[in-house]
Amino acid sequence: MNRRVVGDYVRNWEDFEWLSGARLALVTLREWAPHIVVVTNQQGVGKGVMSADDLAAIHQHIQSELAVDNVTIDAFQVCPHLESAHCACRKPRPGLVLEWLRQNPRSEPSLSIMVGDSQSDLEAAVNIEAAVGGCSSVQIGRYVGVGGIADACFDSLRDFALAVARARAERDS
């Protein structure tokens, strides 16, 4: 969804940069997906390089920009802990997703799709599947060390959204 800051963190809204086509992709996916939930590790909070309020402000700005496109992120599930804490909520552990599913019992857990660009995202999908009986994984981008476990792979979030739109159009025709 946003450009990574290699070796650092998106600490405030000024550091945030939408990836090309990401907003349009979210518009397309919102037409299809009953829920869009962002699940994110943010150990910058745990390290004290940014506050939980800084992170909440970034998420609010995301929501404000997406509102122009009639898109809402249903939730931002955040792990603020250091990797060394070995908490249940840090991806690839499924805790954040399982908590959201518990809070939203009308959703169908086995139809979950984890879309991500990191090894921890794809491993989280495997762990979610083990916990709830299903979760597909979609790898975005082609990164060294992130291969072989995704159910599908696309160069960008936009490409994934276009594939979903094509599949829906074929189904509906």
C-alpha positions as CSV (number, residue, x, y, z in Angstrom):
1,M,0.0,0.0,0.0
2,N,2.8,2.3,0.8
3,R,6.5,2.6,0.0
4,R,8.8,1.0,2.6
5,V,11.4,3.1,4.2
6,V,14.4,0.8,4.1
7,G,16.3,0.7,7.4
8,D,13.8,3.1,9.0
9,Y,10.1,3.6,9.6
10,V,7.2,5.7,8.2
11,R,7.2,7.9,11.3
12,N,4.6,10.5,10.3
13,W,2.3,11.4,7.4
14,E,5.1,13.3,5.6
15,D,7.0,10.0,5.3
16,F,4.0,8.1,3.9
17,E,4.0,7.6,0.1
18,W,1.3,5.6,-1.7
19,L,2.6,3.0,-4.0
20,S,1.6,3.6,-7.6
21,G,-1.9,2.3,-8.2
22,A,-2.6,1.4,-4.6
23,R,-5.5,3.7,-4.0
24,L,-7.2,2.6,-7.2
25,A,-6.5,-1.0,-6.2
26,L,-8.3,-0.5,-2.9
27,V,-11.3,1.0,-4.7
28,T,-11.5,-2.1,-6.9
29,L,-10.9,-4.5,-4.0
30,R,-13.5,-2.7,-1.8
31,E,-16.1,-3.5,-4.5
32,W,-15.4,-7.2,-4.0
33,A,-14.1,-7.7,-0.5
34,P,-16.6,-7.5,2.4
35,H,-13.8,-6.3,4.7
36,I,-10.3,-4.8,4.2
37,V,-8.2,-5.0,7.3
38,V,-4.6,-3.8,7.5
39,V,-2.4,-6.0,9.7
40,T,0.9,-4.4,10.4
41,N,4.0,-4.9,12.6
42,Q,5.1,-1.5,13.9
43,Q,8.1,-2.1,16.2
44,G,9.0,1.6,15.7
45,V,6.5,2.3,18.4
46,G,8.1,-0.3,20.7
47,K,11.5,1.3,20.0
48,G,10.2,4.7,20.8
49,V,11.0,6.2,17.4
50,M,7.4,7.0,17.0
51,S,4.4,7.0,19.2
52,A,1.1,5.2,19.0
53,D,-0.5,8.6,18.4
54,D,1.9,9.2,15.5
55,L,0.8,5.9,14.0
56,A,-2.9,6.6,14.6
57,A,-2.5,9.9,12.8
58,I,-1.0,8.2,9.8
59,H,-3.9,5.7,9.7
60,Q,-6.4,8.6,10.0
61,H,-4.7,10.3,7.1
62,I,-5.0,7.1,5.1
63,Q,-8.7,6.9,5.9
64,S,-9.2,10.6,5.0
65,E,-7.5,10.2,1.6
66,L,-9.4,6.9,0.8
67,A,-12.7,8.6,1.8
68,V,-12.4,10.7,-1.3
69,D,-12.5,7.4,-3.2
70,N,-15.4,6.1,-1.1
71,V,-13.1,3.5,0.5
72,T,-12.8,2.6,4.1
73,I,-10.3,0.4,5.8
74,D,-12.3,-1.6,8.3
75,A,-9.5,-1.8,10.8
76,F,-5.8,-1.3,11.3
77,Q,-4.6,-4.2,13.5
78,V,-1.2,-3.1,14.9
79,C,1.5,-5.0,16.7
80,P,3.6,-2.3,18.4
81,H,5.9,-4.7,20.1
82,L,9.6,-5.4,19.5
83,E,10.4,-8.5,17.5
84,S,12.3,-9.8,20.6
85,A,9.1,-9.7,22.7
86,H,7.8,-12.8,20.9
87,C,4.3,-11.7,21.4
88,A,1.2,-13.5,19.9
89,C,0.3,-10.5,17.8
90,R,3.4,-10.0,15.7
91,K,3.3,-11.4,12.2
92,P,3.8,-14.1,11.3
93,R,1.9,-15.2,14.3
94,P,-1.9,-15.0,13.6
95,G,-2.9,-13.1,16.8
96,L,-4.0,-9.8,15.2
97,V,-6.1,-11.5,12.6
98,L,-7.6,-13.9,15.1
99,E,-8.5,-11.0,17.4
100,W,-10.2,-9.2,14.5
101,L,-12.1,-12.4,13.6
102,R,-13.3,-12.8,17.2
103,Q,-14.6,-9.2,17.2
104,N,-16.3,-9.8,13.8
105,P,-18.1,-13.1,14.1
106,R,-20.2,-12.5,11.0
107,S,-17.1,-12.8,8.8
108,E,-16.1,-16.2,7.4
109,P,-12.6,-16.9,8.6
110,S,-11.8,-19.6,6.1
111,L,-12.4,-17.1,3.2
112,S,-9.6,-14.8,4.5
113,I,-6.9,-13.6,2.1
114,M,-3.6,-12.3,3.3
115,V,-2.1,-9.9,0.8
116,G,1.5,-8.8,1.5
117,D,5.0,-8.2,0.3
118,S,7.0,-9.8,3.1
119,Q,7.9,-13.3,4.3
120,S,6.1,-12.7,7.5
121,D,2.8,-11.8,5.6
122,L,2.9,-15.1,3.8
123,E,3.9,-17.1,6.8
124,A,1.0,-15.4,8.7
125,A,-1.4,-16.7,6.0
126,V,-0.2,-20.3,6.7
127,N,-0.6,-19.7,10.5
128,I,-4.1,-18.2,10.0
129,E,-5.1,-21.2,7.8
130,A,-3.9,-23.6,10.5
131,A,-6.0,-21.7,13.1
132,V,-9.2,-21.2,11.2
133,G,-9.2,-23.8,8.5
134,G,-8.5,-21.5,5.5
135,C,-6.6,-18.4,4.4
136,S,-5.2,-17.8,0.9
137,S,-2.0,-15.9,0.4
138,V,-1.1,-13.3,-2.3
139,Q,2.4,-12.2,-2.6
140,I,2.9,-8.7,-3.9
141,G,6.3,-8.1,-5.6
142,R,9.2,-10.4,-6.1
143,Y,11.5,-10.2,-3.2
144,V,14.4,-12.5,-2.5
145,G,13.5,-15.1,0.1
146,V,9.7,-14.6,-0.4
147,G,8.8,-17.4,-2.7
148,G,7.2,-20.7,-2.9
149,I,4.5,-20.4,-0.2
150,A,2.1,-17.9,-1.8
151,D,-1.1,-19.1,-3.5
152,A,-0.8,-16.4,-6.0
153,C,1.8,-13.7,-6.9
154,F,1.4,-10.3,-8.5
155,D,3.8,-7.5,-9.2
156,S,1.7,-4.9,-7.5
157,L,-1.5,-4.5,-5.4
158,R,-3.0,-2.9,-8.6
159,D,-2.2,-6.0,-10.6
160,F,-3.9,-8.2,-8.0
161,A,-7.0,-5.9,-8.0
162,L,-7.2,-6.0,-11.8
163,A,-7.0,-9.8,-11.7
164,V,-9.9,-9.9,-9.2
165,A,-11.9,-7.5,-11.4
166,R,-11.3,-9.6,-14.5
167,A,-12.3,-12.8,-12.6
168,R,-15.5,-11.1,-11.4
169,A,-16.4,-9.8,-14.9
170,E,-15.9,-13.3,-16.4
171,R,-18.0,-14.9,-13.6
172,D,-20.7,-12.3,-14.1
173,S,-20.8,-12.6,-17.9
